[in-house]
Structures are given as C-alpha cells and as structure tokens.
Amino acid sequence: MNDDFQTSWSEPASMQQGDASTVQRPPVAAPLKQIVTIRLDVDMLKWFKSAGPGYQTRINQILREHMEAQQAERDAAQQ
C-alpha cells in the first residue's frame, strides 16, 4: 500500500548531502511499519493509553509475541 510513497517536499538545506554540520548515523535495521486503521474495544484502548506514550508500540509488541508464539506452535507441530 505504501510501497510507492514518495515525499512531495525536499529536505531542508541543513539536511542536504555535503553539509558538514549534519551528523551521519549508520542506518538502523528497523522493521518496516505500515499505517493501518484498526477497531479496538474502547476499554482496551483506554487501558493501553493509560500507560502513557507508546501505546501503539505496546500493542504491536503484544501482537508480535502472539504471532511468534503461533508460528513456534505451528513449527513444533510440523516436526
């Protein structure tokens, strides 16, 4: 869905290549993120948000743990 996304703005002058004032950081191997719309129960969302900023990251982590557990269970059953 976002594979073809291209920004419609240019980098600020301070970020353009060749500017010695910018700090060059090595690329971070972060997983790609996809913007989605998901419907959650109001009480569940309220609970995640009550823990402060980062609720979307926490939801993602819980979903990832569930996915990995299901994959491990499936792989164990195939052996």
C-alpha positions in Angstrom: 0.0 0.0 0.0 2.8 2.5 0.9 5.4 0.9 -1.3 5.1 3.7 -3.8 5.2 6.6 -1.3 7.4 9.4 -2.4 7.7 12.7 -0.4 6.4 15.8 -2.0 8.8 18.0 -0.2 12.6 18.5 -0.4 15.0 18.1 2.5 15.8 21.2 4.5 19.1 22.8 3.4 20.7 21.7 6.7 20.0 18.0 5.8 21.3 18.0 2.3 24.3 15.9 1.5 27.6 17.6 1.8 26.7 19.8 4.7 29.4 19.2 7.4 27.0 20.2 10.2 24.9 17.1 9.9 25.7 14.0 11.8 25.9 10.9 9.7 24.4 7.9 11.6 24.6 4.4 10.3 21.3 3.0 9.0 19.2 1.2 11.6 17.7 -2.1 10.6 14.2 -1.3 11.9 11.2 -3.3 10.6 9.0 -1.5 8.1 5.8 -0.1 9.5 2.5 0.1 7.7 -0.1 2.6 8.7 -3.4 0.8 9.3 -6.8 1.5 10.8 -7.9 -1.0 13.4 -11.1 -1.0 15.5 -10.4 -1.8 19.2 -12.7 -2.1 22.2 -12.9 1.3 23.9 -11.9 -0.1 27.3 -8.9 -1.9 25.9 -7.6 1.2 24.1 -8.1 3.2 27.2 -6.1 0.7 29.2 -3.2 0.8 26.7 -3.2 4.6 26.6 -3.3 4.8 30.4 0.3 3.5 30.5 1.4 6.7 28.7 3.1 7.4 25.3 4.0 4.4 23.2 0.7 2.6 23.4 0.8 1.7 19.7 4.3 0.2 20.2 3.0 -1.9 23.1 0.0 -3.1 21.0 2.4 -4.0 18.2 4.7 -5.9 20.6 1.9 -7.9 22.1 0.6 -8.8 18.6 4.2 -9.8 17.6 4.6 -12.0 20.6 1.3 -13.7 19.8 2.3 -14.2 16.2 5.7 -15.6 17.1 4.1 -18.0 19.6 1.6 -19.2 17.0 4.4 -19.7 14.5 6.5 -21.7 17.0 3.5 -23.8 17.9 2.9 -24.5 14.2 6.5 -25.3 13.5 6.6 -27.7 16.5 3.5 -29.5 15.2 5.1 -30.0 11.8 8.1 -31.8 13.3 
